[in-house]
Amino acid sequence: MGRPQQAGRDVLTDGAQPAAPTDTAPRRAVPGLLRNAAGPAPTAVGAVVVALLAALTSLRWIDAPSPTWMPILQAVVPFALYPAVIVLILAAHTRRRGVAVAAGAVAAVHLALAAPWWLPGGHAAGDAGDDPLVVLASNVQYGFSFPDIQLLVDEVRDRNVDVLVLIEAAPGTEEVARAAGIDRYLPYATGVPRPDAGGAFIFSLYPLTTDGVPQPPDTRYALPMAVVRAPQGEVLVMAAHMVAPLASDAVVWHRELTSLASWAAAAPSDRPLVLAGDFNASSDHPAFRKIMAAGLHDAQREVGRGRRRTWPEQGGALPPLVDIDHVLVRDVDVADFDRFPMPGTDHHAVTATLVPRRV
């Protein structure tokens, strides 16, 4: 009579081995991006990505209009920060120290470039006072339609605008603006209408004069200028518009920005200076920074609220990508800066509240 089987014990027959125990313990969750991150391939990919981001960042300091894609890449340089941070996080998580250090260095450069935009500048005015000069600049994209001009006139009224700069003023733009009631708020005007995006106008609450105004630099588009005889003192205002750096026009664009910088450096310093409009350039373009080096300051940077990108306006689907519309000032303090979308154009309008200094 055989021995009884013990409860709960497996019976081995014919020399069979016991089955391997099943591991039922919960496995540690691994992010999908890191699940297959072992081995040299991800390290190489990370290194290549960081190298490309570093190369893109370095374009910010290359002052050349060619190859013709150079200005386009320079315009998107700030966006290299985001993939650099992503690579830094992934590399740190997977202990790829070299890639993490390199990505961190690229991110640190971008953070250092961004930091001044969040701090008030040396020409920030803590208080606009009782009588500031409010400047509004808008690229109206070949002149706007009447309803769009009416909305712009409403903005002039609601924002207490003293000087309005219209870029891409087409033939008939001035008449449409007057029909919309601009004369009630800004009765004085000077400018040049053109059908090729090269026209521009300056409207003002205060009398304008072109007597003694220096000749503008040589550019494809009109750059009307006038002295605004405001109660705060006379201010020289230019409606600025450079060509877009597309294809072969990149060389023209670079020459025009360089010429404007030279003009600004030589401009008489007997009165404050305001350049407002569509520069088709941002502070990531060395040619634009030459204008700053000539003694002007970007109003949006002075207020210390970050970069306010203005183009392209896409109906709210996506935010604008680059800040190419500016109010640049010399011998002027900046109390406020804003930008807002306008129907009928792919540019945001920009407005600056200025406090001219006595010179």
Secondary structure, DSSP 8 states (H G I E B T S, - for coil): ------TT-----TT---------S------GGGTT--SHHHHHHHHHHHHHHHHHHHGGG-----STTHHHHHHTGGGGHHHHHHHHHHHHHTT-HHHHHHHHHHHHHHHHHHGGGGS--TTB-S---SS-EEEEEEE-TTT--HHHHHHHHHHHHHTT-SEEEEES--TTHHHHHHHTTGGGT--EEEEE--TTTT-EEEEESS-EE-TT-------SS---EEEEEETTEEEEEEEEE-----TTHHHHHHHHHHHHHHHHHHS--SS-EEEEEE-S--TTSHHHHHHHHTT-EEHHHHHTS-----B---TTSS---B--EEEEEESEEEEEEEEEE-TT-SSEEEEEEEEE---
